[in-house]
Amino acid sequence: MSVKGWPAAGRRAVVVDNELYRPWIDDSEPRITVVQTVPAAIADQPVPPPGRHATQAVEAARDEIGRLRAHSGNATGVLGHLSAVLIRADAVASSQIEQITTSSEALAVALADLGDEGADPVPRGTELVAANVATALHAFRSDEAVDVEWFHRRHRSLLAADSEMLPRYLGAWRDCAVWIGENRQTADFEGPPHDQVAALMDDLVRFAARRDLHPVIHAAIAHAQFETIHPYVDGNGRVGRLLIHPLLDAGPAPVPVAHGLLHDPAGYVGGLSAYRAGDVDAWVAAFAAAVADGAIAAIRLVGRIDDLRQAFRDRIRTRAGSAVDHILDSLIHTPAITARHIQETYGVTPGRASQILHQLAEADVLRSSTHRADRSQVWVAHHVIDAIDTINTTLPRRHLPTP
């Protein structure tokens, strides 16, 4: 038990085969000692009252979440699309933490699901980020309980498109060691032995079901515990950040917490290290600051999206319920479209679909893309894409507070 009242993770030194052993190199050793981090069970662990700094951070996060709810409710006509916009922003940031990136335009086209016939090949990074967005949105909109299968379904959905992932590892606890670093000998972190993963995850599921904790503290601890268990061979960061949303319970407009974490990755890693050392206070303070930062960025994005929606309607005069009216709304959450999509979705002729696209382009709502789908030209709502891209620049720089 740490002096902060939270159990520190155990550190277990074990001797293992050195996969990098080269007998022709003098100082190469056939066996090496590694240190595995083994978290304590926490399902029934009393959570100590947060200290002054953590309390202030949690209160600030709560206030910003409240502001986001209020701003979302005032964004007339936009709320129904906000979950898609904000979850997309969060999933993109979550992928960037893992150095998985793509262009915003390529992602918009992939997410629009405009068809496969004649479509451009989708790069691996785009496919993985798109899977992250789709999985995150489904997880947010679902009311499924957080249990073992909740984790496995998310993992399968996230990694199914990854050609480097062996099928037997999809939605299955790892059966091998896992570490963070270039190699096992110099790793910054190694998770617990694989034969302890199932029991530790059962314990985490029980912790996730608790109802006696502040949502910010609940989400912070559950996320850090998951990352310490590291139950999968890959995808642990992305799955662990998906866990934040059902526990944070921020309402219909989700908080893109990953944006706050991405803006200070050193603080993120330092906060997880503090948690593993038993300093839950330092971790909660860092996590709560990321929640507040994400909510602040989301408030600005909500305002920008609402402004764009109004600007689109100022430029394009159309009657309520028309195809153009529906298209203007749909571009908020799916900012890529083709003539064929318009024909099939709204039952208009090819000529009318082409006329609509050129009308929207002349009003600077759309611009043509270099991407193609179903042998059709793709058009993108570039202002919407830019709005999502720029929210990270609004975040203040945060650092892990000194314990």
C-alpha positions in Angstrom: 0.0 0.0 0.0 1.3 3.4 -0.9 1.3 6.4 1.4 -1.5 7.8 -0.7 -3.8 5.0 0.3 -3.9 3.1 -3.0 -2.2 -0.2 -3.7 1.0 0.2 -5.8 1.4 -2.4 -8.6 3.9 -5.2 -7.8 7.1 -5.5 -9.6 8.1 -9.1 -10.5 11.6 -9.9 -11.7 11.8 -12.9 -14.0 14.5 -14.5 -16.0 13.5 -15.2 -19.6 15.1 -16.2 -22.9 16.7 -13.3 -24.8 15.1 -13.1 -28.2 18.0 -10.8 -29.3 20.7 -13.2 -28.2 23.5 -13.4 -30.7 26.3 -15.9 -29.7 28.8 -14.2 -31.9 28.5 -11.0 -29.9 30.6 -11.0 -26.8 28.3 -9.2 -24.4 25.1 -10.8 -25.7 23.4 -12.9 -23.0 21.2 -15.9 -23.8 19.0 -15.1 -20.7 17.9 -11.7 -19.4 16.0 -10.4 -16.4 12.9 -8.4 -17.0 10.5 -6.7 -14.6 6.8 -7.3 -15.0 4.2 -4.9 -13.5 1.4 -6.7 -11.7 -1.5 -4.5 -10.5 -3.4 -5.3 -7.3 -7.1 -6.3 -7.4 -9.2 -3.1 -7.1 -12.9 -4.2 -7.4 -13.5 -3.8 -3.6 -10.6 -1.4 -2.9 -11.7 1.8 -1.0 -10.8 4.8 -3.1 -9.1 7.5 -0.9 -10.6 11.0 -0.9 -8.7 13.0 -3.5 -6.2 15.6 -2.3 -6.6 19.4 -2.9 -5.1 19.5 -6.3 -6.9 16.4 -7.6 -10.2 17.7 -6.1 -9.8 21.0 -7.9 -9.0 19.2 -11.2 -12.1 17.0 -10.9 -14.3 19.9 -10.1 -12.9 21.8 -13.1 -13.6 18.8 -15.3 -17.2 18.5 -13.9 -17.8 22.2 -14.7 -16.5 21.9 -18.3 -18.6 18.8 -18.9 -21.6 20.8 -17.6 -20.7 23.7 -20.0 -20.5 21.2 -22.9 -23.9 19.8 -22.1 -25.3 23.3 -22.1 -23.7 24.4 -25.3 -24.7 21.2 -27.0 -28.3 21.7 -26.0 -28.2 25.2 -27.4 -26.8 24.1 -30.8 -30.2 23.9 -32.5 -30.4 21.1 -35.1 -26.9 19.9 -34.4 -27.2 17.8 -31.3 -28.3 14.7 -33.2 -25.0 14.8 -35.1 -22.6 15.9 -32.3 -21.9 12.4 -31.0 -20.5 11.4 -34.4 -18.5 14.6 -34.7 -17.0 14.5 -31.2 -16.4 10.7 -31.1 -14.7 11.0 -34.4 -12.4 13.8 -33.1 -11.7 11.7 -30.0 -11.0 8.5 -32.0 -8.6 10.3 -34.3 -6.7 11.7 -31.3 -6.6 8.2 -29.7 -5.1 6.8 -32.9 -2.5 9.5 -33.1 -1.3 8.6 -29.5 -0.5 5.2 -31.1 1.2 6.9 -34.1 -1.6 5.7 -36.4 -2.4 8.6 -38.7 -4.2 9.5 -41.9 -5.2 12.5 -43.8 -8.5 14.0 -42.7 -9.9 13.9 -46.2 -9.0 10.3 -46.7 -10.6 9.4 -43.4 -13.8 11.4 -44.3 -14.1 9.4 -47.5 -13.5 6.1 -45.8 -16.1 6.8 -43.1 -18.7 7.8 -45.7 -18.8 4.2 -46.9 -19.5 5.4 -50.5 -18.9 1.9 -52.0 -16.1 -0.4 -53.0 -16.5 -0.8 -56.8 -13.8 1.3 -58.4 -12.8 2.9 -55.1 -9.2 3.9 -54.4 -7.2 1.5 -52.2 -7.5 2.4 -48.5 -4.1 2.8 -46.8 -3.6 0.8 -43.6 -3.4 3.9 -41.4 -6.7 5.2 -42.8 -8.4 1.8 -42.4 -7.3 1.5 -38.8 -8.3 5.1 -37.9 -11.7 4.5 -39.6 -12.2 1.3 -37.6 -11.4 3.3 -34.4 -14.0 5.9 -35.2 -16.7 3.4 -36.1 -16.0 1.2 -33.0 -15.9 4.3 -30.7 -19.2 5.6 -32.1 -20.9 2.2 -31.7 -19.5 1.9 -28.2 -20.8 5.3 -27.2 -24.3 4.8 -28.6 -24.6 1.3 -27.1 -26.1 0.7 -23.7 -24.2 -2.6 -23.3 -22.8 -3.3 -19.9 -19.0 -3.3 -19.6 -18.1 -6.9 -19.3 -15.5 -9.3 -20.7 -17.4 -9.5 -24.0 -17.6 -5.7 -24.2 -13.8 -5.6 -24.4 -13.5 -8.5 -26.8 -16.1 -7.0 -29.2 -14.3 -3.7 -29.3 -11.0 -5.3 -29.8 -12.2 -7.4 -32.7 -13.8 -4.3 -34.3 -10.7 -2.2 -33.9 -8.2 -4.7 -35.2 -10.1 -6.8 -37.7 -8.7 -4.6 -40.5 -5.1 -4.9 -39.3 -3.3 -7.3 -41.6 -0.5 -7.5 -39.1 -2.8 -9.0 -36.4 -3.0 -12.8 -36.2 -6.7 -13.8 -36.3 -6.3 -15.9 -33.1 -5.5 -12.8 -31.1 -8.6 -10.9 -32.2 -10.9 -10.5 -29.2 -8.8 -12.8 -27.1 -6.7 -12.2 -24.0 -3.0 -12.5 -24.8 -1.1 -15.8 -24.3 2.3 -14.2 -24.3 4.3 -11.4 -22.7 3.6 -7.8 -23.8 5.8 -4.7 -23.3 6.2 -1.1 -24.4 9.6 -0.3 -25.9 11.9 -1.3 -28.8 12.6 -4.7 -27.2 11.9 -6.6 -24.1 15.3 -6.1 -22.5 15.1 -2.3 -22.6 11.3 -2.0 -22.3 9.8 0.9 -20.4 7.0 -1.2 -19.2 6.0 -4.9 -19.2 2.6 -6.1 -18.3 1.7 -8.9 -15.8 2.2 -12.6 -16.8 -0.4 -13.7 -19.3 -1.9 -16.3 -17.0 -3.0 -13.6 -14.6 -4.8 -11.5 -17.3 -8.2 -13.2 -17.1 -8.5 -12.8 -13.3 -7.3 -9.2 -13.4 -9.9 -8.3 -16.1 -12.7 -10.0 -14.2 -11.7 -7.8 -11.3 -11.7 -4.7 -13.5 -15.2 -5.6 -14.8 -16.4 -5.6 -11.2 -14.7 -2.3 -10.6 -16.3 -0.8 -13.7 -19.8 -1.8 -12.3 -19.3 0.2 -9.1 -21.6 3.2 -8.5 -20.0 4.8 -5.5 -17.4 6.9 -7.3 -17.3 10.2 -9.0 -17.5 9.5 -12.8 -14.2 11.3 -13.5 -12.4 9.3 -10.8 -14.1 6.1 -11.8 -13.1 6.5 -15.5 -9.5 7.6 -14.5 -8.8 4.5 -12.3 -10.5 2.0 -14.7 -8.5 3.3 -17.7 -5.2 3.2 -15.8 -5.9 -0.3 -14.5 -6.7 -1.5 -18.0 -3.5 -0.1 -19.4 -1.5 -1.7 -16.6 -3.1 -5.1 -17.2 -2.4 -4.7 -21.0 -4.6 -7.7 -21.8 -4.2 -7.8 -25.6 -1.2 -8.3 -27.8 -2.0 -5.0 -29.5 -4.6 -2.2 -29.4 -4.6 -1.8 -25.6 -4.3 2.0 -25.7 -7.3 2.4 -28.1 -9.5 -0.1 -26.3 -8.6 1.4 -22.9 -9.6 4.9 -24.1 -12.9 3.5 -25.4 -13.6 2.5 -21.8 -13.5 6.1 -20.7 -16.8 7.1 -22.3 -19.3 4.7 -20.6 -17.8 5.5 -17.2 -17.4 9.2 -17.6 -21.2 9.5 -18.4 -20.9 13.0 -19.9 -24.3 12.9 -21.6 -25.3 13.1 -25.3 -22.2 15.1 -26.3 -19.1 12.9 -25.5 -15.9 14.5 -24.2 -12.9 13.9 -26.6 -10.6 13.0 -23.6 -8.0 11.6 -26.0 -7.4 15.2 -27.3 -6.4 16.3 -23.8 -4.2 13.2 -23.3 -2.6 13.7 -26.8 -1.7 17.3 -26.1 0.7 16.2 -23.3 1.8 12.6 -24.0 4.6 12.8 -21.5 2.1 13.8 -18.8 -0.1 10.9 -19.8 2.7 8.4 -19.5 3.9 10.0 -16.3 0.4 9.9 -14.9 0.1 6.2 -15.6 3.5 5.6 -13.9 2.3 7.5 -10.9 -0.8 5.3 -10.7 1.3 2.2 -10.9 3.4 3.6 -8.0 0.2 3.9 -5.9 -0.2 7.7 -6.4 -3.8 7.7 -7.6 -4.0 11.4 -6.7 -1.5 12.5 -9.3 -3.0 10.3 -11.9 -6.6 11.5 -11.2 -5.4 15.2 -11.4 -3.7 14.6 -14.8 -6.6 12.7 -16.2 -9.2 15.2 -14.9 -7.2 18.0 -16.6 -7.4 16.1 -19.9 -11.1 15.7 -19.4 -11.5 19.5 -18.9 -9.2 20.2 -21.9 -11.2 17.9 -24.1 -14.5 19.4 -23.0 -13.2 22.9 -23.7 -12.1 21.9 -27.2 -15.5 20.2 -27.7 -17.3 23.4 -26.7 -15.4 25.3 -29.4 -16.0 22.6 -32.0 -19.8 22.6 -31.2 -19.9 26.3 -31.7 -17.9 26.1 -34.9 -20.2 23.3 -36.3 -23.3 25.3 -35.3 -21.9 28.3 -37.1 -21.1 26.3 -40.2 -24.6 24.8 -40.2 -26.1 28.3 -40.1 -23.7 29.6 -42.7 -24.6 26.7 -45.1 -28.2 27.6 -44.8 -27.5 31.3 -45.3 -25.7 30.5 -48.6 -28.2 27.9 -49.8 -31.9 28.8 -49.7 -33.9 25.6 -49.7 -37.2 24.3 -48.3 -37.4 22.2 -45.2 -37.4 18.5 -45.9 -35.9 18.8 -49.4 -33.0 16.7 -50.5 -30.6 19.7 -50.2 -31.9 20.4 -46.7 -31.1 16.8 -45.6 -27.7 16.9 -47.4 -26.7 20.0 -45.5 -27.4 18.3 -42.2 -25.7 15.0 -43.2 -22.5 16.8 -44.2 -22.0 17.8 -40.5 -21.4 14.2 -39.4 -20.4 12.7 -42.8 -18.5 15.3 -44.8 -18.0 13.3 -48.0 -20.5 12.6 -50.7 -20.9 11.5 -54.3 -23.6 12.0 -57.0 -24.4 8.3 -56.9 -25.0 8.5 -53.1 -27.4 11.4 -53.6 -29.3 9.6 -56.3 -29.7 6.4 -54.2 -30.4 8.1 -50.9 -32.7 10.8 -52.0 -34.3 9.3 -55.1 -33.3 12.1 -57.5 -32.1 11.8 -61.1 -28.4 11.8 -62.1 -28.9 15.3 -63.5 -30.5 16.6 -60.3 -27.7 15.1 -58.2 -25.1 16.7 -60.4 -26.9 20.1 -60.1 -27.0 19.8 -56.3 -23.3 19.1 -56.1 -22.4 22.1 -58.3 -24.8 24.3 -56.3 -23.1 23.4 -53.1 -19.7 23.8 -54.6 -20.5 27.3 -55.9 -21.7 28.2 -52.4 -18.4 27.0 -50.9 -20.1 24.2 -49.0 -18.3 21.5 -51.0 -15.1 21.1 -53.0 -14.0 18.3 -55.2 -11.7 15.7 -53.8 -8.9 13.8 -55.4 -10.5 10.6 -54.1 -13.0 8.5 -56.1 -15.6 5.9 -55.1 -17.9 3.8 -57.2 -16.2 5.4 -60.2 -17.7 8.7 -59.0 -16.1 11.9 -58.1 -16.0 12.5 -54.3 -16.9 15.9 -52.9 -16.0 16.9 -49.3 -17.4 19.5 -46.9 -13.9 20.9 -46.3 -14.9 23.5 -43.7 -16.3 20.7 -41.5 -13.1 18.6 -41.9 -11.0 21.7 -41.0 -13.1 22.4 -37.9 -12.5 18.9 -36.5 -8.8 19.2 -37.5 -8.2 22.4 -35.6 -9.7 21.6 -32.2 -6.4 20.3 -31.0 -4.8 23.7 -31.5 -7.3 25.2 -29.0 -6.0 23.1 -26.1 -3.8 24.6 -23.4 -0.6 22.8 -22.6 -0.9 20.7 -19.4 1.8 19.0 -17.4 1.6 16.4 -14.7 1.5 18.2 -11.3 4.4 17.5 -8.9 3.2 15.1 -6.3 
